[in-house]
Amino acid sequence: DSDSGDYPGATETVGNGDDEDCDGYETCYDDDDNDGFLDTTGDTRTSTTDTDCADAYEGTSTDLTTDCDDSDATAYPGASDTLVGNDGIDNDCDDFVDEGGMGSGDLVITEYMVGGSAYTADWFEVYNASGYDVTLDNFTITLCADTDSAIANPDPLLIDCEYEVVATMESGHTVPAGDYFVFCASSGNFSDSLVCPSGATSPNGDRWIDYDSPNYNATTRMSSVNGGITVEMGALLLDDIYWWQENGSYDWPTSSTSSIQMDNSASLLVTAIDDNDDYTDGTNDIWCTSSDAGVISDYSASATEYGTPGSANSECP
């Protein structure tokens, strides 16, 4: 009787440890998976035997409402979420899946196609060298395009790109260990017929993803003269490549009908995983056109385009 806020019929304040309506129970927040973290819905339950909201599946007003999946006791901020575990769940609620232990070079850019004025799609391929399946949820890709032929290196760490397209990957796509994945950009602004392959008609089934972005258009699309591709997971740079010309001649190979591929020989592949930003190691070419590497397969149904998107490359001459 010392608290004027406590009386039969009073409105309960959720999870404050005070039985305002004098019914012998407290209204607690709901911790469905009993992991100590509440979700953001504010769902409630009646306490079981007392008013402290400290029993199983109960939460107080001071408990953190940061559980990204309140139906899974293994998912909460700070939980272990590693490549080795590889359960396909964002256990630590940071919007990435099984990312613990990933490092630079676990995804390697191995091939790219600059569509040019004749085609509507640009694409690039990555190889999963991590030894584990990699889920792409919320990975970021950045395309750098620059038309200035005097640029020595369009690496944005050295200069700003003239045009930059950034896209964040949606959920639901995984690169199997030791396999390839193709990212593709298309735009309705182009009148030509070639678009990003999809579904069963694309190489390796569904391992293509259209990364079309609102700021991807005829001006900002990748350039065969100078450009670059960056793949990041949050602040972790997984891989990047930049191609350019120096002294008025092309260092990197260019083609309007062939992809540019990284040499697939074992010795060069190891070197390129460590640093594939150079088109040559000084003795052998690390990058070459697919047609120069002997690729004669035309992967496109609507235009002549040589390459091996979604599968192993050939050796450069």
N, C-alpha and C positions, 0 to 999 in steps of 0.2 A: 504493500500500500504506500510505499515511500516514493513510487514512480508514477506520476500522473499519466504517463504514456502507456502504462500497462493496465488493461482492463478487458473484459470479455467483449469481443467484437471489434477491438482495435485493429488497425491495419498493420500487418507484419512488415518489418524491414528485413529484406532478404540477407541471410548470412551474417547478421551482426551479433549473434549469440544471446539475443533478448527475446523471450517469449511474450511479445506485446499483447497477443489476444488471449493469453492465459489458458491455452488449451493443452499445455504440457509438452508441446512440440515446437520446433523452430522450422521456418521455411529456409531451406539451404539451396545453394547453387548445385547444379547437377554436374558431377564428374563421371560421365558414363563409362569411361575405361579405367577409372580409379588410378590414374597415373600422377595425380597431384596438380594437373594443369586443366583449366577450364577452357571451353571454347568461347566464342564471342556471341553466341545466341542468347545467353542469359536464361536458359532453361533452368527450372527449379524443381525441387522435390521436397517432401516433408521429411524431417529428421526421423530416425528410427526409434531411439530410446531416450534421447536427451536433447539439449538445446545448444550443443557446442558445434554442430556441423563438422565434426572431426571424424566421423565414422566413415566406413567404406562408401565410396561413390558420392560423398557429400563434399561441398566446398563452401568457403566463407567469402565475404566481400573483399578480403585482402588477398585471396589466391589469384595468381596470374591467369588472365584470360587469353592465353597465347597458344592454346593447343590447336594445331592445324587439322587434327583428325581425332575427335573425342570418342571414336568407336574403336581406336587401335591403341593399346597400351604401350606399344613400341614406338609410337610417334609423339614426340614432344620436344620443345626446345632443349638442346644440349644432348639429345640422344645420339648414340653412335650411328653414323650413316656413311658407310664405306664401300669402295669398289669391291673389296673382298667379300663383304656381306651380301651385296648385290641382290637385295630382295625386291627391287623395283618400287620402293616406298621412300618418300621424303621423310625419313625418321626424325630429323632434327629441325623440321619446319623452317628451312631457309630457302625454300622454293627450288632447290636442286635435289636430284635423286642419286643416292649412292656415290656421292662425289668425294668423300674422304679418301685421301691418298692419291688423287689425280694430280698429274704434273704436266709441265710443258713437254710436248712431243707425244702425249698419249693419243691425241688425234692429229694426224699429219695431212696437210693439203698435198694431194698427189696429182691433180689434173684440173684444168680449167678451160672453159670455152668462152671466148668473147664473141658474141653473136655478130657484132658489127651491123652495118646498115641493112644487110640482106635478111637478117633474122630477127625474131622477136624475143629470143631467150638467151640469157647468159647463165652459165652454171659452173659449179666447181665440185670437186670430189674430195672426200677425206677418207683416210684409212685409220682404223682403230687398232693402234699398236699397244694398247694398255694391257692386254691379256684378259680383260673382263668386258662384259657388255656395258655400253655407255648410254645412259638415257639423256636425251638432249633438252629436256625441259628447261626453259629460260636461259639457254646458252645464247650468246650474242654474236652475230656476224656483222662485219663491217666491210663494205666495198668502197674502195678509194679509186676515183677516176680523175685523171688530169690530162689535159690536152696540150700542155706546154711542152714542146719538143726539146726545149733547152734544159729541162729538169734532169739532174744527174741521178736522183733517187727520190721517189715519191713517198718514202717512209714517213708517216706523220710524226714520228719522233724527231725528224730532222726539219721538215717543213709541213705546212698545212696542205691537205688535199684540196684541190679545186672543188671537187664534188664528193660528197660522202653520203652513203646510204647505210643506215643502221637498222637491223631487224632482230627481234627477240623471238626465239623459237617457241612455238606452242607445245603443249604437252602431248605425249602419246607416241613419240618416235624414239627408237633405240637403235644404236649401231652395234651389231653383234661383234664379239671379239674376233679379231683377225679378218674383218670384213670391211666393205666400203659403203659409203653413203653419199648421195648426190644432193646438193642444195641448188635450187634453180630459181631464177627470177624471171618473171614475165610482166608485160604491161599491156593494158588495153589501148595504150596510146599508139601502138605500132599496128600497121595495117597488114603486115605479113601473116602467114598462116601458122608458123611454127610456135607452139607454146610448150610449157613444161610438161613432160610426160607424167602420167599418173596411173595408179592402179596396176592391174596385171599386164598392161601393155608396155610398162617401163622395165628397164633392166633390173634384175633382182626384185621383181614384184613391187612392193610399196616403198622401197628405200630411195624414193625421191621426195623432196618436200619443196613446195613453192614458197619462197620467202618474199613474195611480192610485198612491197612496202609503199606507203603513200608518197614517199619522196623518191621512188624509183621511177624514172621516166627516160625519154629519149636523150635528155641532156646528161642525166646523172648515171646512166648505165656504164658498165665497165668499158674501158678503152684499151685497145691493143697496144697503144703507144706507151702510155705510162699508167700504172694502176697498182692495186694491191687488194689483198683479202686478209682479214683477221678473224680468228675464231677464239672466243673467250668464254670462260665460265666465271661470271662475276669479275673479280679483279685478277683472276688467273689467266694469263695468255697461254693458250694451248698451242697455237701455231699461227704464223703469218708469213706471207710472201709478198714481195714487191718487184715489179718488173719495170724496166726503164731503158732508155737509150742514152748513149754518151757520144759526144763528138760528132753528132749528126748521123750516126749509124746505129742500128739496133744491136744491142748486146743479147737481149732475150729474143727467142724465136717468135714470129708472128704468122698468123694465117687467118684467112676469112672463112675457110672451109674445114679446118682441122683444129682439134683441141691441142693445148699445150700440156704435155705430160712429163712427169718426173720419171727418170730412168728407173727401171724395176730391178736392175741387177743388185745382188745382195750387198756388195761392198758400197755401192753408191747410195743404196737405200738407207743404210746405217748412217752414212755421212749426212744425208739429207734430213733425216729425223733430227739430228743435232742442229743442223743449220741448212735449211733449204732455200735461203734467200738469194743464193748465187746461182746463175745459170750454168756455171762450170766449176769444177774443183781444181782447175788449172791444167788438168790433163785430159779429162773426159767431160762431156756435157752432162750435167745433171738434168737439164730440161731440154726438150726438143718437141717439134710438132709430131703428132701421132702418125701423120702420113710419112714423115721422114723415118719414123721408127718401124715402118712397114705395115701399119694398120690399114686395112682395106675395107673394114666393116663400116657400113653407113648406118648409124644407129637411128637416124631420123626418117620418118615416113614421108615428110613433106619438103625436105631439102637435102642437099648433099652435105653431110657433116661426118667427118671421120673422127673416131675416138672410141674409148672403151669405158664410158661412164658406168660406174657400179661394179667394175671388175678390174683385174690386175692389168697393169700397163705392160708395154713391151720395152725392150732395151733401146736406148738411143744409139745412133750410129757413131 
